């Protein structure tokens, strides 16, 4: 049975101590009801804030950013390819000029994706570039989108990093306060260890 196989694979992939959280995440995704397969992102983040460590949350947020950037690059790459195939003049488009027109679909997709990410990340090597007026207009719009997306990505990563440093700073200040309290009260060594282990 395919459903059992998927459940067994998920059970092997998830550590034993995280199984309750994993089950709650599946419930939040509503994967048990075929008619409601929409993932509730806010419900997942709420569960993670309750049960997961700060590092897991940071990793998840960065992963979401990467997935959004990959999806954006895919959509823009598909648009770039569509412009070349929809043009009436098939000899002057980037596919023909860059020698990709007769290649297989994967090479065309990879070339389109390469152009999209070079444009989105503001790298712009220039080896695949706009040849027609329509392609130049699309490229200009994607440069603006890329600049905004890149700025947003850098801002979000900076926010995550600064939040992490605030958490570390708070932890260190609390640890110093506990250390001072332990020294001031001259607590026994066994109790000190229990306090710091906690």
trRosetta pair geometry for C-beta under 8 A, 3 or more apart (Angstrom, degrees):
i j d omega theta_ij theta_ji phi_ij phi_ji
1 4 4.3 70 80 11 105 110
1 5 6.8 -176 91 -13 54 86
2 5 5.5 -55 -150 34 34 115
2 6 6.5 34 155 -18 67 103
3 6 5.9 -54 -152 35 32 110
3 7 6.5 30 151 -17 65 106
4 7 5.6 -55 -148 38 34 111
4 8 6.2 36 153 -20 67 105
5 8 5.7 -53 -146 36 30 111
5 9 6.3 30 154 -18 64 106
6 9 5.7 -54 -146 37 31 111
6 10 6.3 31 154 -19 65 106
7 10 5.7 -54 -147 37 31 111
7 11 6.3 34 153 -22 64 105
8 11 5.6 -52 -147 34 31 113
8 12 6.6 29 154 -16 63 104
9 12 5.9 -56 -151 36 32 110
9 13 6.3 26 153 -17 65 111
10 13 5.7 -61 -145 40 32 109
10 14 6.1 13 163 -8 69 113
10 22 7.2 158 164 168 108 136
11 14 6.4 -63 -136 43 25 98
11 19 7.5 25 -132 -115 74 112
14 18 5.4 -124 180 88 95 106
14 19 5.9 120 120 -89 123 62
14 22 4.5 7 -146 -71 158 159
15 18 4.8 72 65 16 87 107
15 19 7.7 -119 97 -38 47 73
16 19 6.0 -23 -161 -21 38 115
18 21 5.0 -57 -166 48 71 114
18 22 5.6 79 133 -31 86 101
19 22 5.4 -54 -142 36 32 115
19 23 6.3 34 158 -20 66 103
20 23 5.7 -54 -149 35 32 111
20 24 6.5 31 153 -17 64 105
21 24 5.6 -55 -150 37 34 112
21 25 6.3 36 151 -22 66 103
21 47 6.9 141 -155 159 82 112
21 51 4.8 -180 -106 128 119 152
21 52 7.1 113 -158 -63 152 86
22 25 5.6 -52 -149 34 32 113
22 26 6.5 33 151 -18 64 102
23 26 5.7 -51 -150 35 33 112
23 27 6.4 35 150 -19 64 104
24 27 5.4 -52 -149 37 35 113
24 28 6.3 38 150 -22 66 102
24 47 5.3 172 126 -144 121 140
24 51 7.6 123 57 -6 147 156
25 28 5.5 -50 -147 34 34 113
25 29 6.4 32 152 -17 65 104
25 44 6.0 54 -138 -127 87 90
25 47 6.1 -172 -81 98 70 154
26 29 5.6 -55 -148 38 33 110
26 31 5.2 -68 -167 34 83 121
26 32 7.2 80 146 -36 101 92
27 30 7.2 31 177 -75 37 45
27 32 7.2 -4 -110 -1 58 121
28 39 7.8 46 123 -159 83 70
28 40 5.6 -113 171 62 83 106
28 43 4.0 -176 -156 124 111 118
28 44 5.2 154 118 -72 144 65
28 47 5.8 -116 -46 -18 151 141
29 37 7.9 3 157 -163 86 55
29 39 4.8 -22 -133 -117 83 82
29 40 7.1 -156 -102 26 33 73
29 44 7.1 43 -64 -72 80 113
30 33 5.4 -38 176 39 93 104
30 36 4.7 -57 148 114 140 103
30 37 6.7 -153 99 -109 95 25
30 38 7.0 12 58 58 129 58
30 39 7.7 -167 34 -101 88 38
30 40 7.0 77 -8 -9 109 104
31 37 6.8 51 -113 -130 53 77
33 36 4.5 17 97 41 123 96
33 37 7.6 -148 89 -61 70 58
34 37 6.8 -10 -162 -51 36 106
39 44 7.0 2 174 -29 101 132
40 43 3.8 40 109 14 119 119
40 44 6.6 156 93 -17 67 83
41 44 5.7 -56 -152 34 34 111
41 45 6.4 28 155 -14 68 106
42 45 5.8 -55 -146 40 34 108
42 46 6.2 39 153 -23 66 105
43 46 5.6 -51 -146 34 31 114
43 47 6.5 31 154 -17 63 104
44 47 5.9 -55 -152 36 31 110
44 48 6.3 28 152 -18 65 108
45 48 5.6 -54 -144 38 34 112
45 49 6.3 38 156 -23 66 103
45 57 7.8 80 -147 -139 78 100
45 60 7.9 175 -103 117 77 138
46 49 5.9 -53 -149 32 29 111
46 50 6.8 25 153 -16 61 106
47 50 5.8 -62 -155 37 33 109
47 51 6.1 -16 166 17 70 114
47 52 8.0 64 123 -11 68 103
48 51 6.5 -79 -133 55 27 82
48 52 4.3 -22 -163 20 74 130
48 56 6.7 -142 -163 114 110 110
48 57 5.5 140 141 -95 120 88
48 60 6.4 -68 -150 28 166 165
49 52 7.3 -25 -60 45 15 88
49 57 6.7 63 -86 -101 62 139
52 56 4.0 -103 175 80 120 136
52 57 5.7 143 100 -50 119 83
52 60 7.9 51 119 -13 164 137
53 56 5.0 100 57 4 74 101
53 57 7.3 -140 99 -3 42 88
54 57 5.7 -57 -153 37 36 112
54 58 6.3 37 151 -20 69 105
54 164 7.1 143 145 -115 124 77
54 167 5.7 139 -155 -173 169 169
55 58 5.7 -52 -147 36 33 112
55 59 6.2 33 154 -18 65 106
56 59 5.7 -54 -147 38 30 112
56 60 6.2 32 153 -20 64 107
57 60 5.7 -54 -147 36 30 112
57 61 6.4 30 155 -19 64 105
58 61 5.8 -55 -148 36 30 110
58 62 6.4 26 155 -14 64 107
58 160 5.4 122 -141 -173 94 115
58 163 7.9 -176 -95 83 107 114
58 164 6.2 35 -94 -75 150 117
59 62 5.9 -57 -147 40 30 108
59 63 6.2 33 153 -22 64 108
60 63 5.5 -54 -146 36 31 114
60 64 6.4 35 154 -22 65 102
61 64 5.7 -49 -149 32 32 112
61 65 6.7 34 150 -19 62 102
61 156 7.6 -148 156 167 110 112
61 160 6.0 178 95 -100 135 132
62 65 5.5 -50 -151 34 36 114
62 66 6.5 35 151 -18 66 104
62 157 7.0 64 -111 -108 98 85
62 160 6.6 166 -62 131 94 177
63 66 5.7 -54 -149 37 34 111
63 67 6.3 34 153 -19 66 105
64 67 5.7 -53 -147 37 32 111
64 68 6.3 33 154 -19 65 105
65 68 5.8 -55 -148 37 30 111
65 69 6.3 28 154 -17 65 107
65 153 6.1 124 -178 -130 123 86
65 156 5.9 174 -98 102 140 144
65 157 7.4 -167 110 -62 173 85
66 69 5.7 -54 -146 39 32 110
66 70 6.2 33 154 -20 66 106
67 70 5.6 -53 -145 37 31 111
67 71 6.3 30 156 -17 65 106
68 71 5.8 -55 -146 38 30 109
68 72 6.2 32 154 -20 64 107
69 72 5.6 -53 -145 37 31 113
69 73 6.3 33 155 -19 64 105
69 120 7.2 144 -162 147 92 145
69 149 6.9 130 -114 168 87 123
69 153 6.6 41 -76 -93 129 136
70 73 5.7 -53 -148 37 30 112
70 74 6.4 35 151 -22 63 104
71 74 5.5 -50 -149 33 33 115
71 75 6.5 32 154 -17 65 103
72 75 5.9 -54 -148 36 31 109
72 76 6.2 25 156 -13 66 109
72 120 6.8 125 115 -121 113 148
72 145 8.0 -163 -179 152 122 120
72 149 6.4 172 134 -127 164 153
73 76 5.9 -58 -142 42 30 107
73 77 6.0 33 157 -22 66 109
73 113 6.1 63 149 -153 105 79
73 116 4.6 131 -161 121 72 122
73 117 5.0 21 -136 -71 134 83
73 120 5.8 -98 -92 4 88 156
74 77 5.7 -56 -145 37 26 112
74 78 6.4 26 156 -18 63 105
74 113 6.8 -6 -101 -110 53 102
74 116 7.6 166 -53 99 13 165
75 78 5.8 -55 -150 36 29 110
75 79 6.5 31 151 -18 63 106
76 79 5.5 -52 -149 36 34 114
76 80 6.3 39 151 -23 65 104
76 116 4.1 137 96 -138 106 116
76 119 7.3 -136 148 73 142 125
76 120 6.7 146 49 -57 162 115
76 142 5.6 110 -154 -129 127 125
76 145 7.4 -176 -94 93 134 143
77 80 5.5 -51 -147 33 33 115
77 81 6.5 31 154 -16 64 104
77 109 7.0 69 144 -166 128 61
77 112 3.9 108 -175 132 88 93
77 113 4.1 3 -111 -83 160 51
77 114 7.9 90 -117 21 121 41
77 115 6.8 132 -116 61 79 86
77 116 3.8 -87 -63 -19 80 141
77 117 7.9 -2 -63 -21 115 76
78 81 5.8 -54 -148 38 33 110
78 82 6.2 37 152 -24 65 106
78 112 6.8 88 -69 144 28 144
79 82 5.5 -53 -144 35 32 114
79 83 6.6 39 155 -26 64 98
79 138 6.8 -168 138 -162 110 131
80 83 6.0 -47 -155 24 30 113
80 84 7.2 23 150 -12 59 103
80 94 7.8 -34 172 55 97 146
80 112 4.9 164 80 -150 112 92
80 115 5.5 -174 166 89 166 131
80 116 6.0 -147 -4 -65 139 91
80 135 7.8 65 -148 -138 75 91
80 138 6.8 161 -101 132 65 136
80 142 7.7 3 -70 -50 106 163
81 84 6.0 -60 -159 36 37 108
81 85 6.4 21 153 -9 71 110
81 95 7.7 76 -140 -72 66 118
81 108 6.2 90 -129 157 125 103
81 109 7.1 -20 -68 -101 155 50
81 112 4.2 -34 -51 -95 103 149
82 85 5.9 -64 -143 45 33 102
82 86 5.6 23 163 -16 71 116
83 86 6.2 -62 -135 42 22 104
83 87 6.6 38 159 -42 59 102
83 93 7.4 174 121 -145 80 122
83 132 7.9 -164 156 59 109 121
83 134 5.8 -174 -161 125 113 112
83 135 5.5 136 135 -90 140 75
83 138 5.6 -106 -74 -7 157 164
84 87 6.1 -45 -155 9 28 117
84 90 8.0 78 170 -135 73 68
84 93 4.1 136 -139 159 81 137
84 94 5.6 -89 -91 49 127 83
84 95 4.2 117 168 -17 144 112
84 96 7.9 177 -167 -7 112 77
84 135 7.3 44 -72 -87 76 122
85 95 7.4 60 -62 -20 66 157
87 90 6.4 150 89 -81 95 52
87 92 7.7 -112 144 69 145 86
87 93 5.0 157 46 -69 151 129
87 132 6.3 158 -124 -2 147 169
87 134 6.8 -176 -95 52 107 141
89 92 4.7 3 132 28 121 109
89 93 6.9 150 99 -34 77 86
89 132 7.0 148 69 -98 118 133
90 93 6.2 -44 -147 14 39 117
90 95 7.7 -42 -166 71 78 117
90 96 6.1 119 151 -48 64 135
90 101 7.3 103 168 -135 100 139
91 96 5.1 -145 -148 144 34 167
92 96 6.8 15 0 61 10 130
92 97 7.0 23 -163 -48 35 112
92 131 5.6 -167 160 133 73 123
92 132 5.7 99 118 -73 107 97
93 96 5.5 89 59 14 72 98
93 97 7.0 -154 95 -1 32 96
93 131 5.9 156 -148 61 23 125
93 132 5.9 -29 -99 -16 65 121
93 135 6.8 141 -142 -49 76 138
94 97 5.8 -61 -133 46 33 105
94 98 5.4 13 174 -3 72 118
94 100 7.8 4 130 36 76 119
94 115 7.8 56 149 -89 157 160
94 128 6.1 72 -178 -171 127 83
94 129 6.9 -168 -114 77 118 34
94 130 6.6 -66 -61 -116 122 29
94 131 5.1 172 -67 -1 65 109
94 135 6.0 147 -25 -142 111 158
95 98 6.7 -67 -137 47 14 96
95 100 5.1 -97 -151 75 63 93
95 101 4.4 97 142 -81 98 78
95 108 7.0 11 -126 -130 110 105
96 99 7.7 31 176 -71 29 30
96 101 4.7 25 -88 -43 58 139
97 131 5.2 144 3 -82 151 153
98 111 7.0 151 115 -168 141 140
98 127 7.6 93 -132 148 118 71
98 128 5.4 24 -107 -115 159 80
99 103 8.0 77 135 -36 65 111
100 103 5.0 -49 -163 13 61 127
100 107 6.2 -160 -151 131 96 103
100 108 5.7 131 156 -101 113 69
100 111 5.0 -52 -121 0 160 172
103 107 3.7 -84 153 83 134 138
103 108 5.7 164 82 -48 106 79
103 111 7.8 103 62 -13 151 134
104 107 5.3 96 57 8 71 102
104 108 7.3 -138 100 -2 38 91
105 108 5.6 -58 -150 39 35 112
105 109 6.1 36 153 -21 69 107
106 109 5.6 -52 -144 38 32 112
106 110 6.1 33 156 -19 66 107
107 110 5.7 -53 -143 39 29 111
107 111 6.3 31 155 -19 63 106
108 111 5.8 -55 -147 37 29 111
108 112 6.3 28 154 -17 64 107
109 112 5.7 -57 -149 38 30 111
109 113 6.1 28 154 -17 67 109
110 113 5.7 -53 -141 40 30 110
110 114 6.1 38 154 -25 64 106
111 114 5.6 -49 -145 34 29 117
111 115 6.6 30 155 -18 61 103
111 128 6.0 157 -177 -99 92 154
112 115 5.9 -54 -152 35 30 109
112 116 6.4 31 150 -21 64 107
113 116 5.5 -52 -146 35 33 114
113 117 6.3 23 159 -11 67 106
114 117 6.3 -61 -146 41 26 101
114 118 6.1 25 156 -18 64 111
114 128 6.5 98 98 21 108 145
115 118 5.7 -57 -143 39 29 111
115 119 6.2 24 158 -16 65 110
115 128 4.5 -94 -83 101 108 129
116 119 5.9 -63 -151 40 26 107
116 120 6.0 21 156 -16 66 112
116 142 7.3 -99 -133 -170 67 143
117 120 5.5 -50 -131 42 35 110
117 121 5.8 18 171 -5 68 112
117 123 7.8 12 129 28 71 124
118 121 6.6 -61 -136 47 20 97
118 123 4.8 -90 -151 73 66 105
118 124 5.5 122 152 -82 94 29
118 125 5.5 -73 -148 7 139 88
118 128 7.5 129 41 54 148 101
119 122 7.7 22 179 -79 31 32
119 123 8.0 -72 -48 48 18 72
119 124 6.2 65 -98 -82 52 84
119 139 6.6 -129 -119 -150 141 77
119 142 4.9 28 141 125 142 116
119 143 6.0 -95 -169 -80 97 63
119 146 5.1 -146 138 -54 70 153
120 142 7.1 -68 -69 171 69 96
120 145 7.3 -46 -112 106 80 90
120 146 4.0 -152 -128 -119 36 100
120 149 5.8 -34 -162 74 97 139
120 150 6.9 155 160 -54 64 96
121 146 6.8 -73 -7 -168 21 115
121 150 6.2 120 -133 -95 39 120
122 143 7.6 84 -105 -151 74 78
122 146 5.8 159 -57 134 71 117
122 147 6.2 75 -76 -89 121 69
122 150 5.6 -42 -9 -29 113 168
124 143 7.8 23 -74 -109 132 106
125 128 7.8 51 71 25 100 71
126 129 5.4 3 -155 -60 57 124
129 139 7.5 40 -165 -116 64 161
130 135 3.7 174 -147 125 90 100
130 136 4.3 145 131 -77 144 56
130 138 7.2 166 -109 60 127 87
130 139 4.2 -110 -44 -15 134 144
131 135 5.8 36 41 54 56 150
132 135 4.6 96 53 8 78 103
132 136 7.0 -139 96 -6 41 87
133 136 5.6 -53 -148 35 32 112
133 137 6.5 33 153 -19 64 103
134 137 5.8 -53 -151 35 32 111
134 138 6.4 29 153 -15 65 107
135 138 5.7 -55 -147 40 33 111
135 139 6.0 35 153 -22 66 108
136 139 5.5 -52 -142 37 31 113
136 140 6.3 35 155 -23 64 104
137 140 5.7 -52 -149 33 29 112
137 141 6.6 27 154 -15 63 104
138 141 5.8 -55 -150 37 32 109
138 142 6.2 26 153 -15 66 109
139 142 5.7 -58 -145 41 30 109
139 143 6.4 39 153 -26 65 101
140 143 5.7 -49 -150 28 31 114
140 144 6.9 29 152 -14 61 101
141 144 5.9 -55 -158 35 35 111
141 145 6.4 33 147 -16 67 107
142 145 5.2 -49 -141 41 40 113
142 146 5.9 46 153 -25 67 105
143 146 5.5 -51 -142 37 29 115
143 147 6.4 32 156 -21 62 102
144 147 5.9 -50 -147 32 30 110
144 148 6.5 25 155 -13 62 107
145 148 5.9 -60 -151 41 30 108
145 149 6.0 28 154 -18 68 111
146 149 5.7 -55 -138 40 29 109
146 150 5.9 30 160 -20 65 109
147 150 5.9 -54 -142 37 26 110
147 151 6.3 26 157 -17 62 108
148 151 5.9 -56 -147 38 28 110
148 152 6.3 29 154 -19 64 108
149 152 5.6 -55 -147 37 31 112
149 153 6.2 32 154 -21 65 106
150 153 5.7 -52 -146 35 30 112
150 154 6.4 28 156 -15 64 106
151 154 5.9 -54 -145 39 30 108
151 155 6.2 31 154 -19 63 109
152 155 5.7 -58 -148 39 29 113
152 156 6.3 26 157 -18 66 107
153 156 5.9 -56 -146 36 28 107
153 157 6.3 25 157 -15 64 108
154 157 5.9 -56 -145 40 29 109
154 158 6.2 31 155 -19 64 109
155 158 5.7 -57 -147 38 28 112
155 159 6.3 31 154 -22 64 105
156 159 5.5 -51 -146 34 32 113
156 160 6.4 33 154 -19 64 103
157 160 5.7 -52 -149 35 33 111
157 161 6.3 31 152 -17 65 107
158 161 5.7 -56 -146 39 32 110
158 162 6.1 27 157 -16 67 107
159 162 5.9 -55 -142 39 28 106
159 163 6.2 31 156 -21 63 107
160 163 5.8 -55 -147 36 28 112
160 164 6.4 32 152 -22 62 105
161 164 5.6 -53 -151 33 32 114
161 165 6.6 29 152 -17 65 103
162 165 5.6 -51 -148 35 36 109
162 166 6.5 40 150 -21 65 102
163 166 5.6 -52 -151 34 34 113
163 167 6.6 36 150 -19 65 103
164 167 5.7 -52 -151 34 34 112
164 168 6.4 33 151 -17 65 105
165 168 5.5 -50 -146 38 36 113
165 169 6.2 41 152 -23 66 105
166 169 5.5 -52 -145 36 31 114
166 170 6.3 33 155 -19 64 104
167 170 5.8 -53 -148 36 30 111
167 171 6.4 32 152 -20 63 106
168 171 5.6 -55 -148 36 31 113
168 172 6.3 30 155 -18 66 106
169 172 5.8 -54 -147 37 30 110
169 173 6.4 27 156 -17 64 106
170 173 5.9 -56 -146 37 30 108
170 174 6.4 27 156 -15 65 107
171 174 6.0 -60 -149 40 29 108
171 175 6.2 30 153 -21 65 109
172 175 5.5 -54 -144 37 31 113
172 176 6.3 33 156 -20 65 104
173 176 5.7 -51 -148 35 32 111
173 177 6.5 34 152 -20 63 104
174 177 5.6 -52 -148 35 34 113
174 178 6.4 33 154 -17 66 104
175 178 5.8 -53 -148 37 31 110
175 179 6.3 35 151 -22 64 106
176 179 5.5 -52 -146 35 32 115
176 180 6.4 34 154 -19 65 104
177 180 5.8 -53 -149 36 31 111
177 181 6.4 33 151 -20 64 106
178 181 5.5 -54 -148 36 33 114
178 182 6.3 34 154 -21 66 105
178 195 6.5 -178 180 152 122 120
178 196 7.5 149 125 -87 134 71
179 182 5.8 -53 -147 35 30 111
179 183 6.4 26 155 -16 64 107
180 183 5.8 -57 -148 39 30 109
180 184 6.0 29 156 -20 66 110
181 184 5.8 -57 -143 38 28 111
181 185 6.1 10 163 -4 65 113
182 185 6.3 -65 -140 47 24 99
182 187 5.1 -72 -151 27 75 120
182 192 5.3 90 -163 -117 137 95
182 195 6.5 -177 -86 74 124 155
183 186 7.3 19 -179 -72 32 52
187 191 4.7 -104 166 88 115 124
187 192 5.4 145 94 -61 111 82
187 195 7.5 52 106 -10 161 142
188 191 4.8 87 63 11 83 105
188 192 7.0 -143 99 -10 41 88
189 192 5.4 -52 -147 32 34 116
189 193 6.5 35 156 -20 66 102
190 193 5.9 -52 -153 33 31 111
190 194 6.6 29 151 -17 63 106
191 194 5.6 -53 -148 37 35 112
191 195 6.3 37 152 -22 67 104
192 195 5.8 -57 -151 34 30 111
192 196 6.4 17 157 -9 66 109
193 196 6.1 -62 -144 44 29 102
193 197 6.0 31 157 -22 66 110
194 197 5.7 -54 -142 37 28 113
194 198 6.4 31 156 -24 61 105
195 198 5.9 -58 -156 31 28 111
